[in-house]
Amino acid sequence: MRLGSGTFAACCVVIEVLGVALFLRGFFPAAVRSSSRTEHQAEPPAPEPSTGASSNWTKLPPPLFSKVVIMLIDALRDDFVFGSKGVKFMPYTTYLVEKGASHSFVAEAKPPTVTMPRVKERENLSPNLLVLCGDHGMSETGSHGASSMEEVNTPLILISSAFERKPGDIRHPKHVQQTDLAATLAIGLGLPIPENSVGSLLFPSIEGRPVREQLRFLHLNAVQLSKLLQENVPSYKKEPGFEQFKMAERLHGNWIRLYLEENTSEVLFNLGTKVRRQYLDALRTLSLSLSRQVAQYDIYSMLVGTVMVLEVLTLLLLSIPQALSSKAELEIPLWSPVFSLLFYLMFLVLSALHVIVCTSAESSCYFCGLSWLTAGGVMVLISALLCAVVSALAKMFASGKLLSKNPAHPNSRWSELDVVILLGTMGHVLSLGASSFIEEEHQTWYFLVNTLCLALCHEIYRNCFLGDDCEPRRCSHRERGFVNTAPALQDGSIGHDELEPHRASKSPTSLNTLRGWEKWMAMASPWVILTCCRLLRSLNQTGVQWAHRPDLGHWLTSSDHKAELSVLAALSLIMIFALVQRRCSLTSKVAMALGLLGVYCYRAAIGNVLFPWQRDSKDISKGLIEARFVHVFVLGILFTGTKDLLKSQVIAADFTIKTVGLWEIYSGLVLLAALLFRPHNLPVLVFSLLIQTIMTKFIWKPLRHDAAEITVMHYWFGQAFFYFQGNSNNIATVDISAGFVGLDTYVEVPAVFLTAFATFAGPVLWASHLVSFLSSETSSGSALSHACFCYALICSFPVSAYIILVTSLRYHLFIWSVFSPKLLYEGMHILITAAICVFFTAMDQTNTKS
């Protein structure tokens, strides 16, 4: 079975999306939550257990404290308070711990945790309570990213006049969980325990109360945890903690009966002690079971998803020689006897493993919960991918060829640009293993695009000043390594000008054909791009380290500078029209002009900018009419572009129709981005269009870069512009307001689409420009196939590496605050990549037919 490179890559990325989705479902299991919460009022507290006699304790007991003050100290390690360091640096706290009215604990921030207090939650004559605690500890070097004892153990000190302390009473800190604080504070303040809390009451805080109140407090906590267990663990009756709770509740009922009979014998005292011990054991076991449920990963689902993703990446790597050949086709031996036999064997083995895992799993598993038909389909897919990988390996070893730079030209050399691309891709993937690099990933992409500009500057200057002396290098430039898409990759039968620009000169060095001012512009273009990137970095501070620093965006969005923002927005919209309209049809030019005017009207309507005749923005509306006005023009331009693409399939001889259609689709997306971007971000769109124009005219055309290199450059700049917008790997930087532009109420599908497009506008617009450029500037029919394959490959590297990294770091202290949000971004990015590759393939099909 033969597939084109683009179709093959699109199929691979779609499979990768399924694998990543399965991994995400296993990595983010269903949270332990209570379903008993009503919308208007909380459930009444459980009554006191009773056997025969009636009890009048059906309400919450009175609060123990009137006020609670929580003092949270970042990275406070337990030995900073309880050890010799506490005597030296925190003497008064140490005095309170040793001799004051306090209770001390070592609270464990059990991974996975986040860097924040684990408290989920108010006058009379009751005493006050001071809580001194830390969110996590720190290592000897001052860091707190791992799960060592020094980083996990923190002090928890409860200080109140309600706690009696006898002279000579020495208390050693007990080890507890940080989640225990929520239940303790709720009981202490006379509030219901949070329904989703998995902590148990810190008993020393109530040990001075009468026995009946102690048992009442313990019973309320046990009832809350048992309900949570029932609603989240199907086999809750078999849980030891639930059995212990039922036993404690029965004994508690007996104690109540004796107490109401006013029995004051030793039997009552001993039974009360036994009930209290039974409750404490039940609370400890229930809390442990629920904590395991919260921190439990669905390893089987994660493993199946990881296998699918890694199989796809391996298959893409092994398919490079065929996919980047002149024919841009791959032979997949789906129907060969050897393939079929191996496939059936693998399917039977995987099915047997699936049955064993699912029947022996003690906890819930998403993949095991799927229907057998669905699970069987996944097994078929995994078996087919594995057989394809084995077949590709066998073919490679049989032919005696391993991955080389260029099978047709084994002595070809790597250029500086190839080295930059290879090292940059590898460096970015390796950087994902550090939390600091993830928080500041924008710095990585800024560095990579700057380095790319310097490499291009070197290449341009070499061509301009060395002239014909560099001709051999220019030849090898089209014949090199694993990123090369030149048709000579497999054989030298294809002509020298296969991938040359559609309207470019065929001379060895196209820069020599440029006119004087054009050559000077080509030489200045990398520096212009670097200047644009530097200006964009000043627009939005992102990440963590410098996010608090003032930037140009904050200055523009302040109410004192609305006039300046209005002028900047108007100039940006004019520049957008000037840069986009040059290749549009007359109808699309008019629609674009009116649409951009509507964008300004929308921003003026909601009060972001001002019209020249306005002095203030008192008349503020939702701007629904203006936004929908722009949406109509966006749809009109997209419809016009789609119509031209369909027309190009009928009129095969008219190549211009397809070129105009692709550019109009790109223009429609630009207009939508202009509508969704906040006014201070419109310069990001302007500089994106400007850089694309400069690189098209003065870099990609004259230097005749091949499709793979152009694809990587588009990908890098798309990633950089993702961060130029002000995005980061923090979910909080997602601009949710973009999903409501033009909507009166929340409508899920359009809101999700608009939010996703506004967030990933940078990568999407650069990918759309790539399709338009390759379709209009190259005469090679395989350029789009090569570009689609390279785009899929370069996007597969980080997501494949990252799911392995987060699996190995799943108990890292920052797994939820740093690594998990990045995982969600990677999952969304691979989904968008799949859509882009499908678009690539569709355009490649129309290109083949035309």
C-alpha positions in Angstrom: 0.0 0.0 0.0 1.5 3.4 -1.1 0.8 6.6 0.7 2.0 10.1 0.0 4.3 11.7 2.5 1.7 14.3 3.5 -1.1 11.8 3.9 1.1 9.5 5.9 2.2 12.3 8.2 -1.4 13.5 8.7 -2.5 10.0 9.7 0.5 9.7 12.0 -0.4 12.9 13.8 -4.0 11.9 14.1 -3.0 8.7 15.8 -0.6 10.7 18.0 -3.5 12.9 19.1 -5.4 9.7 20.2 -2.3 8.5 22.1 -1.8 11.9 23.8 -5.6 12.1 24.7 -5.4 8.6 26.3 -2.2 9.6 28.2 -3.9 12.8 29.4 -6.9 10.8 30.6 -4.6 8.6 32.6 -2.4 11.4 33.9 -5.4 13.5 35.0 -7.7 10.9 36.7 -11.1 11.8 37.9 -10.8 13.9 41.0 -12.1 12.7 44.4 -15.3 14.8 44.7 -18.5 14.6 46.6 -21.7 14.5 44.6 -24.0 15.3 47.6 -23.5 19.1 47.4 -26.7 20.9 46.7 -26.8 24.3 45.0 -28.6 26.3 47.7 -27.7 24.8 51.1 -25.4 22.3 52.6 -26.6 18.9 54.0 -27.4 18.9 57.7 -24.7 17.4 59.9 -25.0 13.7 60.7 -26.8 13.0 64.0 -25.0 11.5 66.9 -25.1 7.7 66.7 -27.5 6.0 69.1 -28.8 2.5 69.9 -32.3 2.7 71.3 -32.0 6.0 73.2 -32.8 9.3 71.6 -30.0 11.8 71.2 -30.5 15.6 71.0 -27.1 16.3 69.4 -28.2 16.8 65.7 -26.4 20.1 65.1 -22.8 21.1 64.8 -21.1 21.6 68.2 -20.2 25.2 69.2 -16.9 26.6 67.8 -13.7 26.1 69.7 -12.1 29.3 68.5 -13.5 32.7 67.6 -10.8 33.7 65.2 -8.0 32.0 63.3 -4.9 33.7 62.0 -2.8 31.6 59.5 0.8 32.6 59.1 2.2 30.8 56.0 6.0 31.0 55.5 7.3 29.9 52.1 9.7 27.0 52.1 9.7 26.7 55.9 11.5 23.4 56.7 10.7 21.5 59.9 14.2 21.6 61.3 14.1 25.4 61.0 11.7 25.4 63.9 12.1 22.1 65.8 15.8 21.6 65.5 18.9 23.4 66.7 18.4 26.0 64.0 15.1 26.9 65.5 16.7 27.7 68.9 19.2 30.0 67.1 17.0 31.7 64.5 13.4 31.4 65.9 13.8 31.4 69.7 10.4 32.7 70.6 8.7 30.1 68.4 10.8 27.4 69.9 9.8 28.6 73.4 6.1 28.4 72.4 6.7 24.9 71.0 8.5 23.6 74.1 6.7 25.4 76.9 3.8 27.4 75.5 0.1 26.6 75.0 0.6 25.0 71.6 0.5 21.7 69.7 3.3 21.0 67.2 3.3 18.7 64.1 5.5 17.9 61.2 3.1 18.2 58.2 4.0 16.3 55.2 3.3 17.8 51.7 2.8 14.4 50.1 3.6 14.6 46.4 2.0 15.3 44.1 1.5 18.8 45.6 1.6 22.4 44.6 3.5 25.3 46.1 0.5 26.7 48.1 -1.2 26.1 51.4 -3.4 22.9 51.4 -6.3 24.5 53.2 -9.8 24.5 51.8 -12.5 26.2 53.8 -15.3 32.7 61.4 -17.6 36.3 67.3 -18.0 35.0 71.0 -15.8 34.6 74.0 -13.9 31.6 72.6 -10.1 31.9 72.4 -8.3 32.7 69.2 -6.0 30.4 67.3 -2.7 31.2 65.5 -1.5 28.7 62.9 2.1 28.8 61.9 2.9 26.6 58.9 4.9 26.3 55.6 3.8 25.3 52.2 6.9 23.1 51.6 10.4 22.8 52.7 13.7 23.2 50.9 16.8 21.3 50.1 20.3 22.2 51.5 20.9 24.2 48.3 17.7 26.2 48.8 15.7 24.6 46.0 12.3 22.9 46.5 11.5 21.1 43.3 11.9 17.4 44.3 10.3 15.2 47.0 13.1 14.7 49.5 12.4 14.7 53.2 13.9 18.2 53.6 11.6 19.5 50.9 8.4 17.7 51.9 8.4 18.0 55.7 7.2 21.4 57.1 6.3 22.6 60.6 2.7 23.0 61.6 2.1 24.8 65.0 -1.2 25.5 66.6 -1.0 28.2 69.2 -4.0 29.1 71.5 -4.8 29.8 75.1 -7.3 26.9 74.8 -4.5 24.4 74.9 -3.4 23.5 78.4 0.2 22.8 79.1 1.3 21.3 82.4 4.8 22.1 83.7 7.3 19.6 82.5 5.0 18.4 79.7 7.4 17.6 76.8 5.7 17.1 73.5 7.5 15.8 70.4 6.0 16.8 67.0 3.9 14.2 65.5 3.9 13.5 61.7 0.6 14.4 60.0 -0.6 15.4 56.6 -1.0 19.0 55.4 -4.6 18.1 54.3 -5.5 17.5 58.0 -5.5 21.2 58.6 -8.7 21.8 56.7 -10.8 19.4 58.8 -9.2 20.8 62.0 -9.9 24.4 61.2 -13.5 23.6 60.2 -14.2 21.8 63.5 -12.4 24.6 65.4 -14.6 27.3 63.8 -17.8 25.3 64.1 -18.1 25.0 60.3 -19.0 21.9 58.2 -15.9 20.0 57.0 -15.3 20.7 53.3 -17.0 17.9 51.4 -13.9 17.2 49.2 -11.4 17.3 52.1 -9.4 14.1 52.5 -7.8 15.1 55.8 -8.5 13.9 59.3 -8.9 15.9 62.5 -5.8 16.7 64.5 -6.9 15.2 67.8 -4.6 17.1 70.1 -6.5 20.3 69.2 -9.7 18.9 70.9 -8.3 16.6 73.6 -9.1 19.2 76.3 -12.8 19.0 75.4 -15.3 16.6 77.2 -15.4 13.0 75.9 -18.8 13.4 74.3 -17.7 16.4 72.3 -14.5 14.6 71.3 -16.4 11.6 69.9 -18.9 13.9 68.2 -16.1 15.7 66.4 -14.5 12.5 65.4 -17.8 11.1 64.2 -18.5 14.1 62.0 -15.1 13.7 60.3 -15.5 10.0 59.9 -19.0 10.4 58.3 -17.6 13.0 55.8 -14.7 10.8 54.8 -16.8 7.6 54.5 -19.3 9.4 52.2 -16.4 10.6 50.0 -15.1 7.1 49.9 -18.5 5.7 48.9 -18.9 8.1 46.0 -15.4 7.6 44.6 -14.5 3.9 45.3 -16.9 1.3 43.9 -15.6 -1.4 46.3 -15.8 0.8 49.3 -17.3 -1.9 51.5 -14.1 -3.9 51.3 -12.0 -0.9 52.4 -10.5 -1.5 55.9 -11.2 2.1 56.8 -14.9 1.8 56.1 -15.2 -1.4 58.2 -13.3 0.4 61.1 -15.7 3.3 60.8 -18.8 1.1 61.0 -17.3 -0.7 64.1 -16.5 2.7 65.7 -20.0 4.0 65.0 -21.6 0.9 66.7 -19.4 1.3 69.7 -20.2 5.0 69.8 -23.9 4.2 69.9 -23.4 1.9 72.8 -21.4 4.7 74.6 -24.2 7.2 74.0 -26.7 4.8 75.5 -24.6 4.4 78.6 -24.0 8.1 78.8 -27.7 9.0 78.6 -28.4 6.5 81.3 -26.1 8.6 83.4 -23.7 5.7 83.9 -20.5 7.1 85.4 -18.8 3.8 86.0 -15.3 2.8 84.8 -17.1 0.9 82.0 -18.2 4.2 80.4 -14.6 5.6 80.6 -13.0 2.5 79.1 -15.6 2.2 76.3 -15.1 5.9 75.5 -11.4 5.4 75.2 -11.9 2.4 73.0 -14.4 4.3 70.7 -11.9 7.2 70.4 -9.1 4.9 69.4 -11.3 3.1 66.9 -12.4 6.4 65.3 -8.8 7.6 65.1 -7.7 4.4 63.4 -10.7 4.6 61.0 -9.9 8.3 60.2 -6.2 7.5 59.5 -7.1 4.6 57.2 -9.9 6.4 55.4 -7.7 9.5 54.8 -4.9 7.3 53.5 -7.2 5.5 51.1 -8.6 8.8 49.7 -5.2 10.4 49.5 -4.0 7.5 47.4 -7.0 7.9 45.2 -6.2 11.6 44.7 -2.6 11.0 43.9 -3.1 7.8 41.9 -2.2 7.8 38.3 -3.9 5.6 35.8 -0.6 4.0 34.7 -2.1 1.5 32.3 -3.8 4.2 30.3 -0.7 6.4 30.4 1.4 3.5 29.2 -0.9 2.6 26.3 -1.0 6.3 25.2 2.8 6.6 25.5 3.3 3.4 23.4 1.1 4.9 20.6 3.0 8.2 20.6 6.4 6.6 20.6 5.5 4.2 17.8 4.4 7.1 15.7 7.6 9.0 16.3 9.7 5.9 15.5 7.8 5.3 12.3 8.2 8.9 11.3 12.0 8.8 11.9 12.4 5.5 9.9 10.3 6.8 7.1 12.5 9.9 6.4 14.4 8.4 3.4 11.2 7.5 1.6 9.0 10.4 2.7 11.6 13.0 1.6 12.4 11.3 -1.7 11.5 12.9 -5.1 8.3 10.9 -5.3 7.3 11.7 -1.7 5.6 8.3 -1.3 6.0 5.4 1.2 5.4 1.8 0.7 3.5 0.3 3.7 3.4 -3.5 3.6 -0.1 -4.0 5.2 -1.0 -7.1 3.2 2.2 -9.1 3.1 2.1 -12.6 4.8 4.9 -11.8 7.2 3.3 -8.6 8.2 -0.1 -10.3 8.7 1.4 -13.1 10.8 3.3 -10.7 13.1 0.2 -8.5 13.3 -2.0 -11.4 14.5 0.6 -12.6 17.1 1.0 -9.0 18.5 -2.8 -8.5 18.6 -3.3 -11.8 20.6 -0.4 -10.9 23.0 -1.7 -7.4 23.6 -5.3 -8.6 24.1 -4.1 -11.2 26.6 -2.2 -8.5 28.5 -5.2 -6.3 28.5 -7.4 -9.0 30.0 -4.8 -9.7 32.7 -4.3 -6.1 33.6 -8.0 -5.2 33.7 -9.1 -8.2 35.7 -6.3 -7.8 38.3 -6.4 -4.0 38.6 -7.4 -3.0 42.2 -8.2 0.6 41.2 -10.3 2.1 38.5 -8.7 2.3 35.0 -10.1 4.4 32.2 -8.8 2.2 29.4 -10.2 -0.9 31.1 -13.5 0.8 31.4 -13.8 1.2 27.6 -15.9 -1.2 25.6 -14.1 -4.3 24.3 -14.7 -3.1 20.8 -13.0 0.2 21.4 -10.2 -1.4 23.4 -9.8 -4.0 20.6 -9.5 -1.2 18.0 -6.7 0.4 20.0 -4.9 -2.9 20.2 -5.3 -3.4 16.4 -3.8 0.1 15.9 -0.9 -0.5 18.2 -0.2 -3.9 16.6 -0.3 -2.4 13.1 2.1 0.4 14.1 4.5 -2.0 15.7 4.5 -4.2 12.6 5.1 -1.2 10.4 8.1 -0.1 12.6 9.5 -3.7 12.4 9.0 -3.7 8.6 10.7 -0.4 8.2 13.7 -1.6 10.3 13.9 -4.8 8.4 13.9 -3.0 5.0 16.5 -0.6 6.2 18.9 -3.3 7.4 18.2 -5.4 4.3 19.3 -2.6 2.1 22.3 -1.9 4.2 21.4 1.7 4.7 21.0 3.4 7.9 19.8 7.0 8.4 22.4 9.2 6.7 22.5 12.8 5.6 21.9 12.0 2.0 21.8 8.5 0.6 22.4 9.9 -2.9 25.3 12.1 -1.9 27.0 10.5 1.1 29.9 13.0 1.1 27.6 16.1 1.2 28.3 18.5 4.1 26.0 20.1 6.6 25.5 23.8 6.4 25.5 26.2 9.3 21.7 26.4 9.0 21.3 22.6 9.2 23.4 22.6 12.4 21.4 25.4 13.9 18.1 23.6 13.1 19.3 20.2 14.5 20.9 21.6 17.7 18.0 24.0 18.3 15.5 21.2 18.1 17.4 18.9 20.3 18.2 21.7 22.8 14.6 22.7 23.1 13.5 19.1 23.7 16.2 18.6 26.4 15.2 21.9 28.1 11.7 20.5 28.9 13.2 18.4 31.7 13.7 21.4 33.9 10.8 23.3 35.6 12.6 26.7 35.2 13.1 26.2 31.5 9.4 25.3 31.2 8.4 28.5 33.1 10.7 30.5 30.9 10.3 28.6 27.6 9.8 31.9 25.8 13.4 32.7 26.4 14.4 29.5 24.6 12.4 30.4 21.5 13.6 34.0 21.5 17.1 32.6 21.6 16.5 30.2 18.8 14.9 32.7 16.4 17.7 35.2 17.1 20.3 32.5 16.4 18.4 31.6 13.2 18.6 35.2 12.1 22.3 35.3 12.6 22.8 32.1 10.7 20.7 33.5 7.8 22.8 36.7 8.0 25.9 34.7 7.6 24.5 32.8 4.7 23.3 36.0 2.9 26.7 37.8 3.4 28.6 34.7 2.2 26.5 34.7 -1.0 26.8 38.4 -1.5 30.6 38.8 -1.0 32.0 35.4 -2.0 30.0 35.2 -5.2 30.9 32.2 -7.4 33.5 30.9 -4.9 30.7 29.5 -2.8 28.9 27.8 -5.6 29.9 24.3 -4.5 28.5 25.0 -1.1 25.2 26.3 -2.6 24.9 23.0 -4.5 25.4 21.0 -1.4 22.9 23.3 0.3 20.2 21.6 -1.8 21.6 18.1 -1.3 22.0 17.8 2.4 21.0 15.8 5.4 18.0 14.5 7.1 16.2 17.9 6.9 16.7 18.0 3.1 13.7 17.6 0.9 15.4 17.9 -2.4 14.4 15.3 -5.0 18.0 14.1 -5.3 17.7 12.5 -1.8 17.2 9.1 -3.3 18.4 9.5 -6.9 20.0 12.2 -9.0 17.6 11.9 -11.9 15.5 14.9 -11.0 16.5 18.3 -12.4 18.6 20.8 -10.6 15.7 23.3 -10.4 13.1 21.0 -8.9 12.5 23.1 -5.8 13.5 26.5 -7.1 11.0 29.4 -6.7 8.3 29.7 -9.3 9.4 33.0 -10.6 13.1 33.1 -9.5 16.1 33.1 -11.6 17.9 29.8 -12.2 21.4 31.2 -11.7 23.6 29.4 -9.1 23.5 32.5 -6.8 20.2 34.3 -7.0 21.4 37.1 -4.8 23.6 38.2 -7.7 20.6 38.8 -9.8 19.0 41.3 -7.3 19.2 44.9 -8.1 21.4 47.2 -5.9 18.8 48.3 -3.4 17.3 44.8 -3.2 20.7 43.3 -2.4 21.1 45.9 0.3 17.7 45.1 1.7 18.6 41.4 1.6 21.7 42.1 3.6 19.7 44.2 6.1 16.7 41.9 6.4 18.1 39.7 9.3 18.9 42.8 11.3 15.4 44.2 10.6 13.9 40.9 11.8 16.1 41.0 15.0 14.9 44.5 15.7 11.3 43.5 15.3 11.8 40.6 17.7 13.4 42.8 20.2 10.6 45.3 20.1 8.0 42.5 20.5 9.9 41.2 23.6 9.3 44.6 25.2 5.6 44.5 24.5 4.6 41.6 26.8 6.5 40.3 29.8 5.7 36.6 30.2 6.9 33.6 32.2 7.5 33.8 35.9 10.9 35.5 36.6 10.1 38.9 35.0 6.4 38.8 34.6 6.0 41.3 37.4 8.1 43.9 35.6 6.3 46.7 33.7 6.2 46.4 30.0 4.9 48.4 27.0 1.6 46.5 27.1 0.9 47.6 30.7 1.7 51.1 29.8 -0.6 51.1 26.8 -3.5 49.5 28.6 -3.5 52.0 31.5 -6.4 54.4 31.4 -4.0 57.4 31.2 -2.7 56.3 27.8 -5.9 55.4 25.9 -5.2 58.1 23.3 -1.8 56.5 22.6 -3.3 53.1 22.4 -6.0 54.3 20.0 -3.4 55.8 17.6 -1.3 52.6 17.8 -4.3 50.4 17.1 -5.4 52.5 14.1 -1.9 52.5 12.6 -1.6 48.7 13.2 -4.9 48.0 11.4 -3.8 50.2 8.5 -0.5 48.3 8.3 -2.3 45.0 8.4 -4.4 46.0 5.4 -1.4 47.2 3.5 0.6 44.0 4.1 -2.3 41.6 3.4 -4.3 43.1 0.5 -1.5 42.9 -2.1 -2.5 39.4 -3.2 -6.2 39.4 -2.5 -9.0 39.7 -5.1 -10.9 43.0 -5.3 -13.8 41.6 -3.4 -11.6 40.4 -0.6 -9.8 43.7 -0.4 -13.0 45.5 0.2 -14.1 43.0 2.7 -10.8 43.2 4.5 -10.9 47.0 4.7 -14.4 47.0 6.1 -13.6 44.2 8.5 -10.6 46.0 9.9 -12.7 49.1 10.3 -15.2 47.0 12.1 -12.4 45.8 14.4 -11.7 49.3 15.5 -15.4 50.1 15.9 -15.7 47.0 18.1 -12.8 48.0 20.4 -14.2 51.5 20.6 -17.7 50.2 21.5 -16.3 48.2 24.5 -14.2 51.1 25.6 -10.6 49.9 24.7 -9.9 52.7 22.2 -11.4 56.1 21.3 -12.6 57.7 18.1 -11.0 61.1 17.3 -14.2 62.9 18.3 -14.5 61.1 21.6 -13.1 62.5 24.8 -14.0 59.6 27.1 -15.5 56.1 26.8 -18.7 56.6 28.8 -20.9 54.9 26.3 -19.6 51.3 26.6 -21.5 48.3 25.2 -20.7 44.7 24.5 -20.0 45.5 20.9 -22.1 42.6 19.7 -23.2 44.3 16.4 -19.7 45.4 15.5 -18.1 42.0 16.3 -20.7 40.1 14.3 -20.2 42.6 11.5 -16.5 41.5 11.4 -17.4 37.8 11.7 -19.5 38.2 8.6 -16.5 39.6 6.6 -14.3 36.8 8.0 -16.7 34.1 6.8 -17.1 35.9 3.5 -13.3 36.0 2.8 -12.9 32.4 3.9 -15.8 31.4 1.6 -14.2 33.3 -1.3 -10.9 31.6 -0.7 -12.5 28.1 -0.5 -14.5 28.8 -3.7 -11.3 29.7 -5.5 -9.6 26.5 -4.3 -12.5 24.4 -5.5 -12.5 26.3 -8.8 -8.8 25.5 -9.2 -9.6 21.8 -9.2 -11.9 22.3 -12.2 -9.7 24.7 -14.1 -6.4 22.8 -13.8 -4.5 25.1 -16.1 -5.1 28.3 -14.0 -2.5 28.1 -11.2 -3.2 31.7 -10.1 -6.7 30.8 -8.9 -5.3 28.4 -6.3 -2.7 30.9 -5.2 -5.2 33.6 -4.6 -7.6 31.2 -2.8 -4.9 30.2 -0.3 -3.9 33.7 0.3 -7.5 34.7 0.9 -8.0 31.9 3.5 -4.8 33.2 5.2 -6.2 36.8 5.0 -9.5 35.7 6.6 -7.5 34.1 9.5 -5.5 37.4 9.9 -8.8 39.4 10.1 -10.1 37.0 12.7 -6.9 37.3 14.7 -7.1 41.1 14.5 -10.6 41.0 16.0 -9.7 38.6 18.8 -6.3 40.3 19.8 -6.4 43.0 22.4 -5.6 46.4 20.9 -2.1 46.5 22.5 -1.3 43.2 20.8 -2.1 44.3 17.3 1.6 45.2 16.7 2.3 41.5 17.2 0.2 40.8 14.1 1.8 43.6 12.2 5.3 42.4 12.9 4.3 38.9 12.0 3.1 39.9 8.6 6.2 42.2 8.1 8.6 39.4 9.0 6.9 37.0 6.6 7.0 39.6 3.8 10.7 40.3 4.4 11.7 36.6 4.6 9.7 35.7 1.5 11.2 38.5 -0.7 14.7 38.7 0.6 15.6 35.3 2.1 13.6 32.3 1.0 13.3 33.3 -2.6 16.9 34.4 -3.3 18.6 31.7 -1.2 16.3 29.0 -2.6 15.9 27.2 0.8 14.3 23.8 0.5 10.8 23.0 1.8 12.1 21.4 5.0 14.2 24.4 6.0 11.4 26.8 5.2 9.0 24.6 7.3 11.3 24.6 10.3 11.7 28.4 10.1 7.9 28.8 10.0 7.5 26.5 13.0 10.2 28.3 15.0 8.7 31.8 14.3 5.2 30.5 15.0 6.3 29.3 18.4 8.1 32.5 19.1 5.0 34.5 18.2 3.0 32.3 20.6 5.0 33.9 23.4 5.2 37.4 21.8 1.4 37.5 22.3 2.0 37.3 26.0 1.2 33.6 26.4 3.2 31.3 28.7 3.0 27.7 29.9 0.7 28.9 32.7 -3.1 28.4 32.2 -3.7 31.8 33.8 -2.4 33.6 30.7 -5.1 32.2 28.4 -7.3 35.1 27.3 -10.8 33.7 28.0 -12.4 36.9 26.9 -11.6 36.1 23.2 -14.1 33.3 23.4 -17.0 35.8 24.0 -16.3 38.2 21.1 -19.5 38.5 19.2 -21.4 36.2 21.6 -24.2 37.4 23.9 -24.1 34.3 26.1 -21.8 31.4 26.5 -22.0 29.0 23.6 -19.5 26.2 24.1 -18.3 25.3 20.6 -17.7 28.8 19.2 -16.3 29.9 22.5 -13.8 27.1 22.6 -12.8 27.6 19.0 -12.3 31.4 19.4 -10.3 30.9 22.6 -8.1 28.3 21.0 -7.5 30.3 17.9 -6.7 33.5 19.8 -4.2 31.5 22.0 -2.5 29.7 19.2 -2.8 32.4 16.5 0.9 32.6 16.1 1.6 29.0 15.1 -1.7 28.8 13.1 -0.9 31.9 11.0 2.7 30.9 10.3 1.6 27.4 9.2 -1.1 28.9 7.0 1.5 31.2 5.4 3.7 28.2 4.9 1.0 26.5 2.8 0.4 29.6 0.8 4.1 30.2 0.2 5.0 26.7 -0.9 2.0 26.4 -3.2 2.7 29.7 -4.9 6.5 30.0 -5.0 7.6 26.4 -5.9 7.0 24.4 -9.0 7.7 21.1 -7.3 4.6 18.9 -6.7 6.2 17.3 -3.6 7.0 20.5 -1.7 3.8 20.4 0.3 4.1 16.7 1.1 7.7 17.3 2.3 6.6 20.3 4.4 3.7 18.3 5.9 6.0 15.5 6.9 8.6 17.8 8.4 6.0 19.7 10.3 4.6 16.5 11.8 8.1 15.3 12.7 9.3 18.4 14.4 6.0 18.7 16.4 6.2 15.0 17.4 9.7 15.4 19.1 8.7 17.6 22.0 5.4 15.9 22.8 6.9 12.5 22.7 9.8 13.5 25.0 7.6 15.4 27.3 5.1 12.6 28.1 8.1 10.5 29.1 9.5 13.3 31.2 6.2 14.0 33.1 5.8 10.2 33.7 9.2 10.0 35.3 8.6 13.3 37.2 5.0 12.6 38.2 5.9 12.8 41.9 7.8 16.1 41.5 6.8 18.9 43.8 5.9 21.1 40.9 4.1 18.5 38.8 0.7 20.2 39.1 1.9 23.8 39.1 4.5 23.7 36.3 4.7 20.4 34.4 0.9 19.6 34.1 -0.1 23.0 32.5 2.7 22.5 30.0 1.3 19.0 29.2 -2.1 20.5 28.5 -0.5 23.0 26.1 1.4 20.2 24.4 -1.8 18.2 24.0 -3.6 21.2 22.5 -0.6 22.0 20.2 -0.6 18.4 18.8 -4.3 18.7 18.1 -3.8 21.9 16.2 -0.8 20.3 14.4 -3.1 17.5 13.3 -5.6 20.0 11.8 -2.7 21.8 10.1 -1.4 18.6 8.6 -4.9 17.7 7.4 -5.0 21.1 5.7 -1.6 20.5 4.2 -2.7 17.2 2.8 -5.9 18.6 1.3 -3.9 21.4 -0.4 -1.4 18.8 -1.6 -4.2 16.8 -3.2 -5.5 19.9 -5.0 -2.0 20.7 -6.1 -1.6 17.2 -7.5 -4.8 17.4 -9.4 -4.1 20.8 -10.8 
